[in-house]
Amino acid sequence: MLLSLLASLALVTAPGRSPNPKWCSGSALASWPLGALRNVLAVNAIERERMYALPALPPDSAVVVTDERVCERAARMYYRYRLGPIPAGGVAVVRVGNRYAVYGADRAGEWTILVIFSDRFESIASIAM
C-alpha cells in the first residue's frame, strides 16, 4: 500500500513545472552570444581561429538554433560536469558552420562561459565572457 502511494506521488509533476522542460532559451539570452560571435567573425581572424576555433565564414552565417532536440543535447553537454540539476531557462545555441556555440548559466567568478562544440558535440573551446 505504502509503496503504491509513493509510486503514484513520483509520477505527479511539481506545481508550476512542465513535464517537458524547454531546452532552448529565449531570444533575449541568445542575442548576446549571437552578437559577440558575429563580431568575432567580422573583425578578428586570429581570435576567431585560436580562441573560438570557428571557421572563416561571413558574420550572418551565425544563426540561433531553435530546435529543442539540438538544444537538449547542447544543454546536456554544456552542463555535463555540473553538480546538481540542469538549471531552468535553457541554453542559447548558435550554429556557425560546423560548430555550435552554447551559452548558459555556468560561471567562472563574475564571467559566464561560452563553450564551442563540434557538430558531434565534442568540446573544442571554452571562453569566459
FENLIN-V405068 format. One record per backbone hydrogen bond with DSSP energy under -0.5 kcal/mol. CO is the residue of the C=O (numbers start at 0). NH is the residue of the N-H. E is the energy in kcal/mol with one decimal. If there is no record, write none. Layout:
BEGIN
co->CO nh->NH e->E
co->CO nh->NH e->E
END
This chain:
BEGIN
co->0 nh->4 e->-1.9
co->1 nh->5 e->-2.3
co->2 nh->6 e->-2.2
co->3 nh->7 e->-2.1
co->4 nh->8 e->-2.0
co->5 nh->9 e->-1.7
co->6 nh->10 e->-0.9
co->7 nh->11 e->-0.6
co->8 nh->11 e->-0.7
co->13 nh->16 e->-1.8
co->18 nh->20 e->-0.6
co->20 nh->22 e->-0.6
co->22 nh->90 e->-2.5
co->25 nh->29 e->-1.5
co->26 nh->30 e->-1.8
co->27 nh->31 e->-0.7
co->28 nh->32 e->-0.8
co->29 nh->33 e->-2.0
co->30 nh->34 e->-2.2
co->31 nh->35 e->-2.2
co->32 nh->36 e->-2.7
co->33 nh->37 e->-2.3
co->34 nh->38 e->-2.0
co->35 nh->39 e->-2.1
co->36 nh->40 e->-2.5
co->37 nh->41 e->-1.6
co->38 nh->42 e->-2.0
co->39 nh->43 e->-1.5
co->42 nh->44 e->-0.6
co->43 nh->47 e->-2.5
co->44 nh->48 e->-2.3
co->45 nh->49 e->-2.9
co->46 nh->50 e->-1.5
co->46 nh->51 e->-2.0
co->47 nh->53 e->-2.5
co->54 nh->56 e->-1.1
co->57 nh->60 e->-2.2
co->58 nh->61 e->-1.6
co->60 nh->62 e->-0.6
co->60 nh->96 e->-0.6
co->62 nh->94 e->-3.0
co->65 nh->67 e->-0.6
co->66 nh->70 e->-2.4
co->67 nh->71 e->-2.4
co->68 nh->72 e->-1.9
co->69 nh->73 e->-2.6
co->70 nh->74 e->-2.9
co->71 nh->75 e->-2.5
co->72 nh->76 e->-1.9
co->73 nh->77 e->-2.9
co->74 nh->78 e->-2.5
co->76 nh->79 e->-0.9
co->78 nh->81 e->-1.8
co->86 nh->89 e->-0.6
co->90 nh->24 e->-2.3
co->90 nh->92 e->-0.5
co->91 nh->102 e->-2.6
co->92 nh->64 e->-3.2
co->93 nh->100 e->-3.2
co->94 nh->62 e->-2.2
co->95 nh->98 e->-1.5
co->97 nh->118 e->-0.7
co->98 nh->95 e->-2.4
co->99 nh->101 e->-0.6
co->99 nh->116 e->-3.3
co->100 nh->93 e->-2.7
co->101 nh->114 e->-2.6
co->102 nh->91 e->-3.1
co->105 nh->112 e->-1.8
co->107 nh->110 e->-1.7
co->110 nh->107 e->-2.7
co->111 nh->128 e->-3.4
co->112 nh->103 e->-0.9
co->113 nh->126 e->-3.2
co->114 nh->101 e->-3.1
co->114 nh->116 e->-0.5
co->115 nh->123 e->-3.3
co->115 nh->124 e->-1.5
co->116 nh->99 e->-2.4
co->117 nh->120 e->-1.9
co->120 nh->122 e->-0.5
co->121 nh->117 e->-2.2
co->124 nh->115 e->-3.2
co->126 nh->113 e->-2.9
co->126 nh->128 e->-0.5
END
